[in-house]
Every structure is written in C-alpha cells, then in structure tokens.
Amino acid sequence: MLSKTPTLTTSSLQTPTRTIILSSGAPEEKRLELIQYFCETFDIYDRLFETLASDQAYYRKAISLRHPLIFYYGHTASFFINKLIAARLIKDRVDANIEAMMAIGVDEMSWDDLDEKNYDWPTVAAMKEYRQKVRTKVINFITTMPLEMPITWNSPAWLIIMGIEHERIHLETSSVLIRQLPLAYVNPHPYWQPCRSTAAAPENQLIEHPGGHQVLGKSFDNELYGWDNEYGQYEESIPPFKASQFLVSNQEFLEFVQDGGYSTEKYWTDEGWAWATFARAMHPEFWVPSGEHYRYRTMLEEIDMPWDWPVDVNCHESQAFCRWKSDITGLQIQLPSEAEWYCLRETIDTDQPYWEQAPGNINLEYWASSCPVNQFKTGDFYDVIGNVWQWTSTPIDAFEGFKVHPYYDDFSTPTFDGKHNLIKGGCWASTGNYAIRDSRYAFRRHFFQHAGFRYVESTVKHDDCLNPYETDALVAQYLEFHYGERYFGVDNFPVACAQACHELLKETACTRALDLGCSVGRSSFELARWFSHVDGIDFSARFISAASELQQNGKIRYFVPSEGELGDYREARLSEFAEDIDVSRVLFTQGDACNLKSKYNNYDLIFAGNLIDRLNDPHSFLSTIHERIRPDGLLVLTSPYTWLEDYTSKDKWLGGIRENGEALTTYDGLHRVLNQHFTEVQPPRDIPFVIRETARKHQHTVAQATFWRKKTL
C-alpha cells in the first residue's frame, strides 16, 4: 500500500509519459503511439537544454572525463541515424560529419577520445537545425516502416524504441552534467522546479525483511522494451535481512563526514581510497561549503541544505559509509545486493506503464530534484523506487541466456568487467525504461548520478570481482585467433599481414598507420614495430575494449570452448610477443570505417584486414579512402570475399556476381574503384588463416591480399 505524506506542493513537471507496451493495440494505433512517444522524448530533451544560460555553456566541460554538453545534445539525435544506417533501414545520412563526431559516448575507457583538439564542434544553431532534420526524418521513417504486432527485437520499431530510450538515458545523464556546471552557466527554468522543503531528517532504523527466492531477468516475449542485459535468468534465495527504513539522508551522512570518514583509510576499499585521495574528497559532490556549514546544489540552483533529502554520493562513498556504520555499531552493514533490492521492490505491485500515479519521486511526475526521504512509503520502507538511484554491492554481469542486440552490441558488454556496480530503483529524473522494475544500469564506482543508497544488515557475502576471464564467445574466439596457438601449420594471420605490409615499406616513411577493422589488436601492435603512431579502429566496442585491456594491463584472460560447456582458460600476454614493441604508439578507438572522423588522415599506410566484405557500402569506403593517405602512401586490403547480404546488400557487392551475363570478381571490382587514385604495386597474394571454434572444429579460410600505392599528382 502506497503512503505519501501530502505536505509538499509538486511542480507538475509534465503530463507523465509511459514507455511503450509492445504487445497491445493494432499496428496503426501503435505507429501513432510511437510517433507521440518519440516527439515527447525529443521535446523533453530540448527543454532540458533550455536551462543553459548561453551558447558558451554548451562548450564548457562539466568534468574533465566527459565531453561538453554540445556532444550530448547531438549524440542522441545522431544515434537514430547511425543505427538506422547500420541496420540498412535508411540509405542517406543527415550530416555525415556530425554523425561521425557524435557517434560514440564516453565511459572513461582508455580508448575514449576526450582530446578536445580532435573536435571542431558545430555551432549551437547548427546542432538545433540538425536535430530538427533528424526529427523529421525519424517521423517519416516511423510513418512508412513495416509494422506488425507484437513488436519484437527484430522489428524496425524496436530500433526506434531503442533510440527513444537511449535519449531518455541521456536526459538523465545530461541533467547530472548540467548540475556539475558552474551556476553562471545555467538558469532556473519553470519546467525544472525543485522541491521546496526545510526539515530535520527522520531517524533511520533497520527493519526486518524475510528475504525470499528471487528469479531475475525477463523473457524475450516480455511486453516492455528492454536492453540486452535485462534478458535471461538468474535465481537466488535470499536469507532474512534487515534494511534501512529510509534512504541515507544528508543529515545521517553528516555524521560520517564529521567523524572523519573521508580521511580514514580503513573505511574505504583500495579503489575507493585511490579515488578519494585523487579527488581530495572531503564531502559529497553536491554539498557546497559555506563557512562552517553547507549549502546544496540542485540541478539549477544553490539552496539551503535540505537535511531530510537523500544524500547524493558515488558507490565508493556509499561503501565507506557502510564500513563506518559497521565499525560504530558492530553490525555487518553493507549495500544491498541486486536480489535484496528486488525483495524490497515486491512491495510495489505495479510498473511504470500501468500506474496511475508514480509511487515514488520518479518519472518526472513531481519535482526536478530529490525530496524528503519520508515522503513516499510502500509497506515498511520509504523510497523503494525514485528520489535517487540506490547503489548496490553487485557488479553488473549477464544473466544466463544473455545475448547482445545486433544493432547495439556494445551497450552492456563493456561494463561486464567487475568495475561497474548496479544502481536500482530510479531517481526523480528517471523516465521510460529507466523507471521500470527490470531495468539494469551500472556505472563505474566513482561516477556521480542522481544516486544515493540505503544499507542493509545482511549475512550475504557479495562478490566484488566478476569476470576475471573474458567469456564473450566472439571476443574470446578472436583473442585466440590473434594471440593463441598456431593450428595446422598456418601462421598467425595478423602477424603475416603486418609483415606483408612491412615488405613494401622499405622506401616509404613509417610515421603514421591506420589499422581499420583492427579487432582485438594484434595487427596494430605488430605495425607499431615500425610506425611511430598506429590508430587501431574497429566498429565493435567489445573488440576495442579487449585490445585496450591488453595494452593497459599487459595481459588478458579468456575462455575457449573445447566441447559443449567444457573449455580452457587462457591468457594473452604482451611479453610473449611485444618485448621489442612500444605499445604506447597504438591508440585504440571505436569507429565506423564508412563514416570516420575527419582527423583520421595523412597516413603512410592504411591496412583494412578482412573488412570490405563486412561493410554496408564498400564502394563508398574505397572511393574516398585515398583522401586519408599521403602521396605514395600504401593501402593494403585483405578479404576472403565472403559476400553476405546480412552485411552488404547485393547491389553493393564489389564482385562475386554476374554483370551483363559475365562474371565479375571482387578483384576486378577493386580495380574499378581504386584505379583512379591508386596503382597496384604487386600481384595479389593469398594469406590463409584458421579460427578455432572448439577443440575439434576450426574455420580454415584463405584471404586475398592486394597492395596499392596512392598516385601522386
């Protein structure tokens, strides 16, 4: 039963929106609903950026490890176009430069490109115009796309909902960045009004909960959209535990601050203490010292400290508070696990698309800020959902049966590294998928969201380090391909390709090389034997993340199957092949070969290994690649020419077809495209390779390598 203290006036931010139900309604009704949901989302996002006081605010970095807000303003719109292009649902871009520049978000991976010298940001006016063009294009697409009910994740409509929910994610993350800007860069806004309250916080207490058996994860016939990590199944029996009745308030957290919590190393994990000392943290991020007291930063204002609101902290601070609380009480106090949170969530029997009014400060139904921790009660507990996200002790991992969505393969897998903890319950700004029961989002432990925590007294021991081995099947397969054993006497393919390139470089400068489709990085490392700088680029964040981990840590572990569920654990080490290579010469970045940023140019060598028959428009790629190569520079291509309509529509195959009744080979097609700007410098060469699938199943393939030198004018 929901109990809401009716003492505060809400700001009525909007008519609440609801995420799409996939299984109900006729196709044409659902089409109109999709258009409405898309437009509502676009409008809310634009309205958030109306809080910026000037154009200058769009280009001011809120924090050093994120892009300026102009990126996020364009990123969500470009996402629609980039995904529709990748799915081959549309042919034409709106603005190729913007869609390349705004394609990749930031999770502080070492391969994220945060160097502002690499960006010539568009004007705010140009970005607003771009967003309107995207809006028109997407509405036109929704109007004409095939639509059958129910909507499944293979439907074009699924991709549209993906784009909408992606923008709703950034509605929240952008609001955090706006909250971290200096006040001079923001203005109060009638749509984004905070709660107004001044009161002492209620005294927190531990309330018994019986625990129970939890079955997490949802099936693929679920009627609500989900990100890939929500699907599958995980079961856990939770013994009885106690949980704090309220979220930890600013007032309760003040005790930790005043007791020297930020300067006492024993309360912190090693990772947390490293962050606290690096950041010189002495109090929560949104507390503003004012003499001997503190004020509080909302998204757009600085106000008197609302002591009865939940404290906003990162995971490290939450964990340190729990250790401090354990120390002073003698109890085993810790953050709840994901499954323990679900035990509390059972007190709410509705979900966002179905409730009449939000049973918590969530979905933008009340305020553009937190509110008192004793405002929304369900059962024995307050703020089971909403107000602020709740940090858990659970690093995110896949459920049994997990699989990536083919059009967003890097949404979840880069976070399956033991370094991203789940947050549950949503916050005041959480809308769409963010606000449903089954949503699973995780952030690095030093990140700030609108997030706080509650604590539990529990006997459950939580595993803080998941995934010591790379278990993504495709990534592990390519790690073995690049760094593993030699099979059937066939030489290592990336090494053989790099050596073939080097043979042609004796009279060529070795300053800059581009390895396109670098996969997990071996050819990039090998090229760094001779080149001062190597850009390794791949479309897959999973591959780039693995290459970067090896570069950073000197090793990466992975699992290769032998038969069925059985397999071997292996390890790739730089020391085994790269003792004479300066691996710092390599920069790994995620990117689209068909729409590269303009900074990727002026190369002595471009190597595209087994790439052209996996592009959606290989002709476009090859007809412009000369613009990125220096005069007399080299282009080396390898491919087994396994043309498949899954990757390239047949009308764009370079060869492997009959033209006017005559056979057209890919080699002939390459000459057609490349002869204007390149000269073939030696005959084609076959380079075989073997990819291990299991102990007794291998792919034995032969790629043809062709070698081209750019003509001088």
C-alpha positions, -999 to 999 in steps of 0.1 A, spaced: 0 0 0 14 34 -10 15 60 17 25 95 6 28 124 30 6 151 14 27 181 27 46 193 -3 34 210 -34 45 193 -66 57 213 -96 36 193 -122 66 190 -145 46 174 -173 19 151 -183 37 119 -173 49 98 -202 49 60 -203 72 36 -220 56 17 -250 38 -16 -244 49 -39 -272 21 -64 -273 -11 -44 -273 -30 -24 -300 -34 -25 -337 -3 -16 -359 -16 18 -370 -26 27 -334 9 17 -323 25 37 -351 8 69 -338 18 60 -303 54 56 -314 54 90 -331 39 106 -299 65 89 -276 93 99 -300 81 136 -301 76 138 -264 111 125 -258 126 149 -282 107 178 -266 117 170 -231 153 166 -241 153 200 -259 136 215 -228 165 203 -206 190 222 -227 169 254 -224 184 256 -189 218 265 -203 223 303 -199 243 308 -231 259 291 -261 291 291 -242 276 267 -217 273 241 -244 311 240 -248 321 242 -211 331 208 -198 313 200 -166 340 174 -157 372 166 -174 362 130 -181 332 138 -201 325 157 -233 310 192 -232 272 193 -235 272 201 -272 282 165 -277 253 151 -258 229 175 -274 238 160 -308 246 124 -297 211 113 -291 198 125 -325 228 111 -344 222 77 -326 189 73 -346 206 79 -379 237 58 -372 216 28 -360 192 31 -389 221 32 -413 238 2 -396 205 -17 -398 202 -8 -435 168 6 -429 177 40 -444 203 49 -470 210 86 -466 226 104 -438 215 138 -425 251 151 -418 280 127 -420 304 149 -401 280 153 -371 271 116 -372 308 106 -370 317 132 -344 287 124 -321 287 86 -326 305 73 -295 296 81 -259 321 80 -230 325 55 -202 361 66 -193 375 37 -213 412 42 -222 401 42 -258 376 70 -254 386 101 -274 383 131 -250 410 153 -265 392 184 -274 418 193 -301 402 165 -321 368 182 -322 356 211 -343 322 213 -326 292 226 -346 276 258 -335 245 255 -313 223 268 -341 237 242 -364 230 215 -339 195 226 -333 189 226 -371 204 191 -372 181 178 -345 151 192 -364 161 174 -396 166 142 -377 132 146 -361 115 150 -395 134 120 -409 126 97 -380 89 107 -380 88 99 -418 105 66 -411 80 56 -384 52 66 -407 63 44 -435 82 15 -418 66 -20 -418 50 -27 -385 35 -58 -372 23 -66 -337 37 -76 -313 69 -56 -316 99 -79 -313 136 -70 -311 140 -78 -348 114 -52 -357 123 -18 -372 101 -4 -344 124 -20 -318 153 1 -331 131 33 -329 122 25 -293 159 18 -287 167 53 -299 140 68 -278 150 50 -246 187 59 -254 177 96 -254 159 92 -221 190 78 -206 209 109 -217 181 131 -204 192 120 -170 230 118 -175 229 153 -192 210 166 -162 238 154 -140 264 172 -161 243 204 -160 242 200 -123 280 200 -123 284 232 -143 291 265 -125 259 283 -117 268 311 -141 262 287 -170 226 277 -160 193 295 -154 163 284 -134 135 272 -156 97 269 -149 97 233 -162 126 222 -140 115 233 -105 130 217 -74 111 205 -43 109 232 -16 113 219 19 133 225 51 130 200 79 151 177 100 156 142 87 137 113 104 159 89 124 168 59 103 163 24 116 168 -12 104 136 -30 95 134 -68 92 127 -84 59 120 -121 55 141 -124 22 128 -149 -3 136 -166 -36 142 -142 -64 141 -151 -101 156 -122 -120 156 -115 -157 129 -114 -183 119 -134 -213 121 -122 -249 83 -122 -251 81 -96 -223 57 -68 -233 81 -39 -224 112 -29 -242 145 -39 -226 182 -35 -230 201 -67 -237 213 -72 -201 177 -74 -188 171 -107 -206 179 -142 -194 175 -157 -160 192 -157 -126 179 -173 -94 190 -167 -58 175 -175 -24 179 -145 -1 180 -153 37 163 -128 60 180 -95 63 174 -60 77 172 -29 56 173 8 65 137 22 65 149 53 47 175 62 22 205 77 39 198 114 43 221 143 41 217 146 79 226 110 85 256 112 62 268 143 80 278 121 110 302 102 87 317 134 75 321 149 109 336 117 122 365 120 97 351 94 74 367 109 43 402 109 59 400 74 75 415 49 50 402 18 68 366 27 57 375 26 21 382 -1 -5 416 2 -21 399 15 -53 378 39 -32 407 53 -13 426 59 -45 396 79 -58 391 98 -25 428 109 -23 430 117 -60 398 138 -59 407 152 -25 371 145 -15 360 158 19 323 158 15 296 148 -11 299 163 -45 268 185 -43 274 199 -8 287 234 -11 309 246 18 296 279 33 316 290 63 312 263 89 281 250 72 270 235 39 246 246 12 232 223 -15 234 223 -53 203 212 -72 204 210 -109 199 247 -114 202 264 -80 221 266 -48 198 263 -18 199 259 20 209 224 29 178 201 28 189 178 55 159 154 50 167 148 14 188 117 4 225 123 1 240 122 -35 272 101 -35 291 77 -56 295 40 -49 328 44 -31 313 69 -6 284 46 -1 306 16 7 328 37 30 297 49 50 287 12 54 321 3 67 320 32 91 285 22 102 297 -14 108 326 0 128 304 21 152 275 -4 155 293 -38 154 268 -50 128 275 -63 93 263 -33 74 267 -32 36 250 -21 4 221 -44 -6 227 -68 -35 206 -66 -66 185 -96 -54 180 -80 -20 167 -48 -37 142 -69 -56 129 -83 -23 121 -47 -13 106 -39 -47 79 -66 -42 61 -41 -20 51 -23 -53 28 -44 -74 27 -20 -105 51 -9 -131 56 24 -148 33 19 -179 4 8 -156 5 30 -125 -20 59 -123 5 80 -102 41 72 -95 45 55 -61 78 75 -56 96 106 -68 102 92 -103 93 97 -139 93 135 -136 59 133 -120 67 155 -90 99 177 -89 132 183 -108 151 173 -76 151 150 -47 125 154 -19 124 143 18 132 107 25 99 102 44 76 113 16 68 81 -2 62 49 17 54 14 4 50 -13 30 75 -8 58 100 11 36 103 45 20 117 54 -14 118 18 -26 118 34 -60 126 70 -70 141 101 -53 177 89 -60 191 58 -76 203 32 -50 238 18 -53 241 -19 -48 270 -42 -40 265 -61 -72 289 -56 -102 267 -60 -133 271 -92 -152 250 -111 -178 222 -134 -168 221 -169 -182 208 -168 -217 222 -133 -224 228 -122 -260 237 -89 -274 214 -70 -298 230 -69 -332 224 -32 -336 239 -22 -302 264 -48 -294 284 -25 -270 256 -13 -247 263 -38 -219 293 -59 -226 320 -32 -219 305 -30 -184 309 -67 -176 343 -61 -161 337 -61 -124 342 -23 -123 306 -12 -128 281 -16 -100 244 -18 -105 221 10 -94 184 2 -88 151 20 -83 155 51 -105 156 87 -94 134 118 -99 146 122 -135 142 85 -145 117 80 -173 110 54 -199 129 21 -194 149 38 -166 117 37 -145 106 1 -149 112 -27 -125 135 -48 -146 159 -21 -158 196 -28 -151 220 1 -153 255 2 -139 282 28 -136 318 30 -126 320 32 -88 334 68 -89 307 81 -112 280 105 -100 244 101 -110 214 113 -91 223 84 -68 224 76 -31 218 45 -11 202 26 17 220 0 37 213 -35 49 224 -57 78 230 -90 60 249 -122 62 252 -124 25 288 -122 12 289 -103 -21 314 -110 -49 330 -77 -57 351 -90 -86 334 -107 -115 347 -117 -149 383 -124 -143 381 -141 -177 367 -128 -209 337 -150 -216 321 -132 -245 323 -161 -271 331 -140 -301 357 -118 -283 373 -149 -268 374 -165 -302 392 -136 -318 416 -133 -288 426 -169 -296 428 -161 -333 452 -131 -326 472 -143 -297 466 -180 -293 481 -212 -307 491 -220 -342 468 -245 -358 475 -269 -387 508 -252 -395 491 -220 -405 509 -188 -395 493 -162 -373 472 -141 -397 476 -106 -382 513 -111 -379 515 -123 -415 495 -93 -427 517 -68 -408 548 -84 -423 533 -83 -458 528 -46 -453 563 -41 -440 578 -57 -470 565 -28 -491 576 -1 -467 614 -2 -473 614 31 -492 583 45 -475 581 67 -444 568 48 -414 552 77 -394 515 70 -393 495 39 -399 458 31 -397 446 -4 -389 409 -5 -399 389 -33 -385 416 -40 -360 395 -64 -340 414 -73 -308 445 -55 -318 474 -78 -329 480 -63 -363 480 -28 -347 507 -39 -322 527 -55 -349 526 -24 -371 539 -4 -341 572 -22 -346 579 2 -375 554 31 -372 556 60 -348 519 60 -344 492 35 -352 454 41 -350 436 9 -344 399 13 -352 370 -12 -350 333 -9 -351 329 -32 -321 335 -17 -287 338 -53 -273 369 -58 -295 384 -24 -288 379 -29 -251 397 -62 -251 426 -47 -271 428 -18 -248 428 -40 -217 457 -60 -231 476 -28 -239 470 -13 -204 474 -44 -182 499 -64 -203 476 -94 -202 441 -105 -208 425 -138 -198 398 -155 -218 378 -188 -221 378 -210 -252 354 -239 -255 366 -274 -261 332 -292 -263 298 -283 -250 302 -264 -217 338 -276 -213 367 -255 -222 401 -240 -213 412 -208 -196 439 -190 -215 459 -158 -212 474 -135 -238 505 -116 -227 522 -87 -243 555 -100 -230 551 -131 -252 554 -112 -285 559 -74 -279 590 -71 -258 606 -51 -287 574 -31 -294 565 3 -279 528 -4 -274 521 31 -264 524 40 -300 490 24 -306 457 43 -300 426 21 -300 393 38 -308 358 27 -317 347 39 -351 328 33 -383 350 27 -413 323 41 -436 320 73 -416 353 81 -400 360 114 -382 380 138 -403 410 137 -380 419 102 -393 441 112 -423 476 117 -435 486 81 -432 516 63 -448 497 31 -446 461 20 -442 456 -17 -436 420 -30 -438 421 -66 -428 391 -87 -438 369 -56 -438 355 -48 -472 330 -77 -473 316 -67 -440 308 -31 -448 273 -19 -458 288 3 -486 323 -9 -496 323 12 -528 318 44 -508 346 34 -484 371 26 -512 362 56 -534 371 80 -506 399 62 -487 426 80 -508 417 112 -490 432 98 -459 465 86 -474 497 106 -481 510 107 -517 529 75 -523 512 60 -492 501 24 -492 466 8 -490 466 -29 -482 434 -49 -483 427 -85 -473 395 -103 -477 381 -138 -483 354 -122 -504 326 -140 -485 299 -116 -496 267 -119 -475 235 -99 -476 235 -99 -438 263 -73 -441 261 -58 -476 231 -56 -498 237 -74 -531 235 -43 -552 266 -31 -534 288 -61 -537 321 -53 -554 322 -87 -571 311 -123 -568 282 -115 -592 274 -117 -629 272 -84 -647 256 -84 -681 259 -122 -680 296 -121 -673 314 -130 -641 327 -100 -621 352 -110 -595 359 -88 -564 395 -83 -576 382 -68 -608 358 -47 -588 386 -34 -567 404 -22 -598 373 -4 -610 371 16 -578 408 21 -570 425 26 -603 417 63 -604 437 71 -573 460 40 -568 484 18 -586 486 -18 -578 522 -24 -567 524 -62 -568 502 -92 -577 476 -104 -552 488 -128 -525 469 -155 -507 472 -154 -469 455 -183 -451 441 -182 -416 425 -206 -391 399 -196 -365 393 -221 -337 357 -226 -327 361 -257 -305 388 -282 -299 376 -302 -330 361 -275 -351 381 -248 -370 374 -224 -398 402 -227 -424 399 -197 -448 421 -180 -474 421 -142 -477 434 -125 -508 457 -96 -501 460 -67 -526 485 -39 -524 480 -4 -537 501 28 -538 485 62 -540 493 81 -571 510 114 -570 495 143 -590 
